Amino acid sequence: MPITLADLDAMSIDAANALSFAERDGLLDLIIADGRRQSTDSTSYRTGLYGDYFEEDQIRILKVRAIKVLPRGITSSGFDGVIVGDTDEEQYRAAFRHLQTTLEAAGTSYDRVVSLQIYLTDMDKWQLLNEVYREFISNSPCRAVLGTTGLAQKPLTIEIVAVIAYKVAG
């Protein structure tokens, strides 16, 4: 029978740390889901785009030996410096693919992202960003999208500048 958050809460840190990796990994998903919050029960146009806040339960995080993962800023530029995509949509998709590669290399995924911040050079493309975003993100983290007049390379249209995710220590 799977371990619940109530079971975890009743355990000492040592007992929880002694659980198998698979058990701790499953509990991390429950901890993240339990920490995602909305300010109100009202239905909003932003449903599926972002959560209002995340409550980081440090005791539970310690018990499952979770590690915070903080990727660098990600653009549509490949690791070779060449910009991927000729259109905003292609650049947005490339940036999210590049972030996915980084998250996977770190041993985590979009499901465990609790916060992210995105810069766009054209805020008129906010709806387009949301369409691409939904292709990659199903568990809405806290999110901010900010307009900027430019990024490191002139043709860049997006940078995902701040991401917080979690993974379980091996």
C-alpha positions in Angstrom: 0.0 0.0 0.0 1.4 3.4 -0.9 2.7 5.7 1.8 0.5 8.8 2.3 1.5 12.3 3.4 -0.1 11.5 6.8 2.1 8.5 7.1 5.2 10.7 6.2 4.1 13.3 8.7 4.0 10.6 11.5 7.5 9.4 10.7 10.8 10.6 12.1 13.3 12.1 9.6 15.5 9.0 10.1 12.6 6.6 9.4 11.5 8.6 6.3 15.1 8.8 5.0 15.3 5.0 5.3 12.5 4.6 2.8 13.4 3.3 -0.7 14.2 5.8 -3.4 10.9 4.9 -5.2 8.9 5.5 -2.1 10.6 8.9 -1.4 10.2 9.8 -5.1 6.5 9.1 -5.0 6.1 11.1 -1.8 7.9 14.1 -3.4 5.1 14.3 -6.1 2.5 14.3 -3.3 4.4 17.0 -1.4 4.6 19.2 -4.5 1.0 18.7 -5.3 0.0 19.5 -1.7 2.1 22.7 -1.7 0.5 24.2 -4.9 -2.0 26.8 -3.9 -4.6 29.2 -5.4 -5.7 32.4 -3.6 -9.3 31.8 -4.3 -11.7 29.1 -5.5 -13.0 31.3 -8.3 -12.5 30.0 -11.8 -10.0 32.2 -13.7 -9.0 32.7 -17.3 -5.5 31.7 -16.1 -6.5 28.1 -15.1 -3.8 25.8 -16.2 -1.3 28.6 -16.6 0.0 29.2 -13.1 -0.6 28.7 -9.4 -0.7 31.7 -7.1 1.8 30.4 -4.6 3.8 27.3 -3.4 4.1 26.3 0.2 7.5 24.6 0.6 7.2 22.3 3.6 10.8 22.0 4.7 10.2 19.1 7.1 8.6 17.0 4.4 11.3 18.0 1.9 14.0 16.9 4.4 12.2 13.6 5.1 12.2 12.5 1.5 15.7 14.0 0.9 14.6 16.3 -1.8 17.0 18.7 -3.6 16.2 22.0 -5.1 17.2 22.3 -8.7 17.8 25.8 -10.1 18.6 25.8 -13.9 20.3 28.6 -15.6 18.5 31.0 -17.9 17.3 29.2 -21.0 16.7 30.7 -24.5 15.9 29.3 -27.9 19.7 29.4 -28.6 21.1 25.9 -28.7 24.1 24.8 -26.7 26.2 25.7 -29.8 24.9 29.3 -29.6 22.8 29.1 -32.8 19.2 30.3 -32.4 16.6 27.6 -33.0 13.5 28.9 -34.8 12.7 31.6 -37.3 9.3 32.5 -35.7 8.4 33.4 -32.2 6.4 30.2 -31.9 9.4 28.1 -33.0 11.7 30.0 -30.5 9.2 29.5 -27.6 9.0 25.8 -28.3 12.8 25.5 -28.6 13.3 27.3 -25.3 10.9 24.9 -23.5 12.6 21.9 -25.2 16.0 23.2 -24.0 14.6 23.6 -20.4 13.2 20.1 -20.6 16.6 18.8 -21.6 18.2 20.6 -18.6 15.6 19.4 -16.2 16.0 15.8 -17.3 19.8 16.0 -17.1 19.3 17.2 -13.5 17.0 14.3 -12.8 13.7 16.1 -12.6 10.9 17.2 -14.9 8.3 19.9 -15.6 5.9 18.1 -13.2 8.3 19.1 -10.4 8.7 22.8 -11.4 7.2 25.0 -8.7 8.2 28.4 -10.0 9.4 29.9 -13.2 9.9 33.4 -14.7 9.9 34.2 -18.4 11.0 37.2 -20.4 9.5 38.0 -23.7 10.6 40.7 -26.2 7.0 41.1 -27.4 4.2 41.0 -24.8 1.7 41.0 -27.7 2.7 37.4 -28.1 1.6 36.4 -24.6 -1.3 34.3 -25.8 1.0 32.4 -28.2 3.4 31.8 -25.3 0.5 30.3 -23.3 -0.4 28.0 -26.1 3.2 26.6 -26.3 3.6 26.6 -22.5 0.5 24.3 -22.2 2.2 21.7 -24.5 5.0 21.3 -21.9 3.5 22.2 -18.5 0.5 20.4 -17.1 1.1 21.0 -13.3 0.9 24.8 -13.1 3.8 26.3 -11.2 3.9 29.9 -9.9 4.8 31.9 -13.0 5.7 35.4 -14.0 6.0 36.6 -17.6 7.8 40.0 -18.1 8.3 42.1 -21.1 11.8 43.3 -22.0 13.3 45.4 -24.8 15.9 42.8 -25.7 17.9 39.7 -24.7 21.5 38.6 -25.1 21.3 38.1 -28.9 19.1 40.5 -30.9 16.9 37.8 -32.6 16.1 36.1 -29.3 12.4 36.5 -28.4 12.2 34.4 -25.1 14.3 33.6 -22.1 13.2 31.4 -19.2 15.3 33.1 -16.5 14.4 31.6 -13.2 13.2 28.1 -12.5 12.8 26.2 -9.2 12.2 22.4 -9.4 12.8 19.5 -7.0 14.2 16.0 -7.2 14.9 13.2 -4.7 18.5 12.5 -3.7 19.7 9.0 -4.7 
